[in-house]
Amino acid sequence: MVEVGYPSLEESQTATPVFSDSEIVELSNKYGTPIFLVDEETLVNRLNTLRRAYREYVGDVHVAYSMKANFNPSILQVFMRRGALFDITSVGELHFFTKSGGDVSRIIYTSVTEEENEFEKALKDGVRRFVVGSYNGLQNLVAAVNGSKKAVNVLIRINPEVAVKAVVRSACRNSKFGVPYSNGKKDSAPTLLKTILAEPLMSFEGFHFHLGSQIEDISCYVGALDRLEGFIERMKKQHPNLSVKIIDIGGGTPVFYGTPVPSPDEIGRIVSKRLNLFVERIGEKVTLVVESGRFLSTEASVLVTRVVNSKIYADQKFIYVDAGFHLLLDAALLHQSYPQYVLPRSFEDDSVKVKLAGRLCDSYDIFPLSQASDLKGADLGKIIVFQNVGAYSLVFGMPFHCQTKPPVFMRRLNGQFDLIRPAQKIEELYEEEGGALLQPQPSDYSQS
Ligand SMILES: Cc1ncc(COP(=O)(O)O)c(C=O)c1O
């Protein structure tokens, strides 16, 4: 296995180009634009970095790749080959995982809807570790487990109801995810725990929470662990044999898009310190699971586009690229700004204000500029590179305006570029969208 190094702290607070200018120009001339590029070395670096961040924790640490961020089979294989666990949320993701050669014992299956037929399918495929976050969901899992007669490990998804400062928050009161510590109702952690402990084919393994994505203030992790520790102490009084083997702190490790963010090391140090105290007090040997989609996959990828039109309007210069929010949905949905730069580079400081527009007929199809964006010299024919687009973007491709999906190339550790997703052809899109179902019709245009 080729070992690659870790990014420095400075690197985690800048949008350092992952590909050389000449690589980008050469590939875009050869294959056209838009194209996505992915760097295997950066994927490996980020996995190593996240693992190392929790080195001060006394117990075992596992990093789980949340494949919702990017389910490209070649990317999955990079993490599979390096022994990552996988956070899987749907039977579709499970299919991608197993077809790509994944080992089902590495899966933590966390469904949102928790349907019985979904659990049946997952059990049939060999999944044996589930996270549940509703009473009905647990009953569905019980039914599927009893039907299949397969023993499983179960974690409870808690909603710790702590304040979270993040781009996407998932742990606020009334969030759709998880159960509260207590509300006297069946959808609560004590009820779920009691039910799991009473099921002969279920082994209770521990607790899971997910606070949000792109977390900006790391104190929420400590707040969530404070509450969890108190809860475990109370539950141990009710269930003297209760044993907690896993604590899964979900995702949220942020990435630099233009403003400084906490580094994985800072998060790892603080979480490890708190958790070391926690495990000492509860007297257990607990394995820590850290999930991540964004941090593991974002910085490895760029979207290469070309300026296909420009227009001066009032004091603004509109630059139109051959991409749009159909390729980077979060740009419209969350006003996510990606650092962009222009190739060939220009060092002239033109004072005109640039608006970066996509090709869709939609007012939201304007790309927010990040503080790290540099659009000096953006003009017709030039290349615009969008950095840090690997998570929640490359996999969002949608055919709005009959737009096809661009190809994706991965730069392997030996420097070679491999095609890892072919370009979708317009004829394929037409057929998928129902064109293939059309019956030949005699033309009656002559009558009009
Ligand atoms: C349960 C769970 N774990 C992990 C993640 C990954 O979060 P991130 O990509 O911010 O690390 C998500 C994202 O939605 C999630 O829902």
The ligand as an SDF file (V2000), in Angstrom:
LIG
                    3D

 16 16  0  0  0  0  0  0  0  0999 V2000
  -25.7850   10.1800    9.9400 C   0  0  0  0  0  0  0  0  0  0  0  0
  -24.7840   10.9880    9.2000 C   0  0  0  0  0  0  0  0  0  0  0  0
  -23.4860   10.7370    9.4060 N   0  0  0  0  0  0  0  0  0  0  0  0
  -22.5320   11.4190    8.7520 C   0  0  0  0  0  0  0  0  0  0  0  0
  -22.8520   12.3880    7.8310 C   0  0  0  0  0  0  0  0  0  0  0  0
  -21.7490   13.0810    7.1040 C   0  0  0  0  0  0  0  0  0  0  0  0
  -21.6290   14.4110    7.4400 O   0  0  0  0  0  0  0  0  0  0  0  0
  -20.4020   15.2430    6.8810 P   0  0  0  0  0  0  0  0  0  0  0  0
  -20.3710   15.0400    5.4160 O   0  0  0  0  0  0  0  0  0  0  0  0
  -20.6680   16.6370    7.2420 O   0  0  0  0  0  0  0  0  0  0  0  0
  -19.1820   14.7410    7.5320 O   0  0  0  0  0  0  0  0  0  0  0  0
  -24.1900   12.7010    7.5810 C   0  0  0  0  0  0  0  0  0  0  0  0
  -24.5500   13.7520    6.6300 C   0  0  0  0  0  0  0  0  0  0  0  0
  -25.6650   14.0790    6.3750 O   0  0  0  0  0  0  0  0  0  0  0  0
  -25.1840   11.9740    8.2990 C   0  0  0  0  0  0  0  0  0  0  0  0
  -26.4780   12.1870    8.0890 O   0  0  0  0  0  0  0  0  0  0  0  0
  1  2  1  0
  2  3  1  0
  2 15  2  0
  3  4  2  0
  4  5  1  0
  5  6  1  0
  5 12  2  0
  6  7  1  0
  7  8  1  0
  8  9  2  0
  8 10  1  0
  8 11  1  0
 12 13  1  0
 12 15  1  0
 13 14  2  0
 15 16  1  0
M  END
$$$$
